[in-house]
Amino acid sequence: MNYIVLGRIRKPEKTTVKTGEALLDSIVSVNKRIKKRTLLPFRLAYGNEVNGLFQHATDAINAMVFLEEELMQSGVGPIMHWSICSGAFTLMKDEKRNPIVGGRELPLLRQTLQREGTKNRFFVRTHDREDDFFLLQGLYVWDHLMGGWNLKKDKEILGIFLEGNDYKYAADALNIARPQTWRKYRSLQMPAYFSIREILLSGRLLAENNVSGDLSLQINKP
């Protein structure tokens, strides 16, 4: 049983060159971070879809969180609709001998998502109802906190915070007063954001038998 992450731009008709470039650059960056944790690294398909294959659900969640944060730091915001699903996915070679997800599972997943027509940004099906429920609740809280950010106004300081830096570093980097930076850190709800982020990355919302055994590869931030 493997886990696939499938992300699609929610409104592909409004995709700009900037958005496409940001997505491609984000994929490259995240693949460097997860290269030891994936069966198939993220790849761009159809110009508006991202997919990657993982052995562990925790690694799949980590990869999705990292990619979403990369997009935030690029200033394009929460543009993706994500799904994390388990299944008997297989690896095949395309005409250029590049590895791709083969079999019937991926097309069936796309059909399921089209039928769902959900307004929620996340679709989770791990074949464990309890895992699905708790993971979705965590993702909703995480998404809610990100949804309160104003990227046009706060992109620069958010980028510094999302790199794992504290308000003192941000104050020095942006040459603004530390009390003002601290108030911004609090108003952006960064402590709450990093708390739910850590819970998502740790795999604690999943049953014990679904958690990756190699958490030493996890990249931790505050």
N, C-alpha and C positions, 0 to 999 in steps of 0.2 A: 504494500500500500504506500503510495507516494502522495505528495501534496503539490498542487499546482496553484500558482498565483496568476490570475488573469486580470489585467487592468485595461480599461478602455476609456478614452476621452469621452466625457458625457455628451458634449455637443460638438462632434467632429466637424460639422459644417461651419463652426466659428473658429476652427483652429487656425492660428496665424503662424507665420514663419518663426517668430520668436518662440511660440509655444512648442513647435516641432523641434527646434534646436535645443530648447531647454530640456525636453523629454529625452532626446537622444544623449545629450551630455550627462543627464542624471543617470541614465542606464549605464553608461560607461563608468561613471564614478562608483555607483553602487556595486557593480560587478567586481570591481577591484576589492571592495570591502568584504564581499561574501564568497570569494572564489574558492575557499576551502569548505564551503557549507552548502553547495548546490550540486544537483545532478545535471541541471542545464541552466546556465546563467540567463539573466533577463535578455530578451531579444525583442526588437521592434517588428511588428507585423502589421501589414495593411496601412501603415502610416499613422494609425491611432490606437494600436493595441500593443500591450506589453505582456509577455508571458515568460514564466520561469518554473522549473521543476525542482522539488526538494524532497529529501528523504524524511525530514522531520517537520512537524507543524510549526515548531518554534522558529526554525530557520526561515520558513515561509513568511511568518509574521514579521520577523526582523527585517527581511528584505523589503517587504511592503512599506514598513515604517520608514526605513532609510530612504527609499525612493520618494515617498511623499515629502519627507523633509528636504530632500534635494530640490524638489520642485518648488517648495516654499521659499528656499533660499535663492532660487532663480527668479522669484517674484511673480510666478504664474498662478500660484494659489492652488486650492483643492479642485482640480479639474477632472480627476479620475473617478471612475466607478470601479470598485475592486471586488474580486471574489477570491476566496481561499477554499479549495475543495480537495477532498481526498478521492483517490480512485486508482485503477490499474493502468496508469499512464505508462507508455512505452517510449523509448528513444529510437529514432530512425535517422537515416541520412537523406538529405535532399539531393537534387541533381548536382550540386556543387560539393557534395560530401560533407556538408555542415550538419551537425546534429539538430534534430527538430523533434517536437512531441508528435508521436504517431498514434495510430489506432483510432477508435471511435469516440473515446471519452471527451476529447477536447471539442469536437464539433457538437456533441450532445450537450456539453456544458454551455456552449454559446447559445444553443437553442433554448436551454432552460432559462438563461438570463433574459433572452428576448421575450419569452413567455411571461416571466415574472413581472417585467415592466415596473419594478419597484423604484420609488423615489429615493430610497436609502442608498447611501454610497457604498454599502458593504453587503456582500452576500457570502455567508459562511455555511459550508456543509462538510463537516468532518466525519459524518456518520456516528456522531455521539451527541445526542440532544443537549446534554448538560454542557459539554464543551462549546457547542454552537451558541447556546444562550449566553453563557458568561463571557465568551470572547466578543460577541456582538455588543454586550453592554459596555465592555471596556472600550471597544472601538467607537461607540457612540459618544462616550465621555471625551475621549481623545479628540474626536472630530469636532465636538462642540467647543472645546478650548481653542482649537485652531481656527474655527469659524469666527471667533471674536477678534482676530488679528486684522489690522488694516495694513496690507502689504504696501500700498502706495505711500503711506505715511511712515511706516516702521520697518521697511524691508532691511535697511542697513543694520539697525540694532538687533532685529530678530535674527539676522544671519550670524551675528556675533554670539548671541545666546545659544542658538541651535548648534553652534560649534562646540558647545560645552563650556564657554567662558562665563565668568561671574560678572556682576554689575560693576565691580571695581575695574576689571579689564576693559569693559565696554566704555566706562567713563574716560579712561586714559586714551583708548583708541579713537574715540570720537571727540575728545577734548571738551567734555561737558562735566558739570559738577556731579560728584558721587551721589549726593542726596537725590538729585533729579533722576539719575540713572536708576537708583534703587526704587524710586516711585514708579518708573516706567517698567522695571522688572516685575514689580508687584501688579501693576495695572494690566500687564499682558498675561498675568496668571502663570508665569513661568514655573514657580514652585509646584503648583498643581499639575501643570503640563508634564514636567519631568517625573512626577510621582506616577502618573498613569502610564507614561511611556515606559518607565522601569518595570511596571507590572506586566505590560504587554510583552516586552522583550524577554522577561525572565521565564515566561511560559507558565506562570502560576495560575493562569485562568484555564489551563488545560489539565486534563487528567494526567496522572503521573506517568503513565505508559506512553504518552504522546510527547513528552518533553525530551529534547535533545540531550544526549549524555555528555556532549562536549561543550559545556557553557564557557570553557576557557577562551573560546574563540570570539565570544561576545564583545562588542565594542561598547563600553559603558560611558555615559555622559551624566552630568549631575541631574 
